[in-house]
Amino acid sequence: GAFWPGALTIVTKARVALPAEVVTASVEAGQTIALRLPDSETMRVLCRLSGGALAVTSANASGEPPATSAAAVIAAR
């Protein structure tokens, strides 16, 4: 695809049955969920082996370069 896999996050309306831990609620948008397909083959394999999806946070602050190593994660703190 033109945008996936890669650094594009899609925010869409959340299904009712999703766990509260993966849903963001706001007055303006209601309950939403953010979806992303990583461009890392290692992460896509991990997702497949985990049943198709992982609920995780980003390892870098918004607008900062991806933290692709343990050292980069520590440096970003």
Secondary structure as GFF3:
##gff-version 3
##sequence-region A 1 77
A	DSSP	beta_strand	9	13	.	.	.	ID=ss1
A	DSSP	three_ten_helix	20	22	.	.	.	ID=ss2
A	DSSP	beta_strand	24	26	.	.	.	ID=ss3
A	DSSP	beta_strand	30	36	.	.	.	ID=ss4
A	DSSP	alpha_helix	41	49	.	.	.	ID=ss5
A	DSSP	alpha_helix	70	75	.	.	.	ID=ss6
###
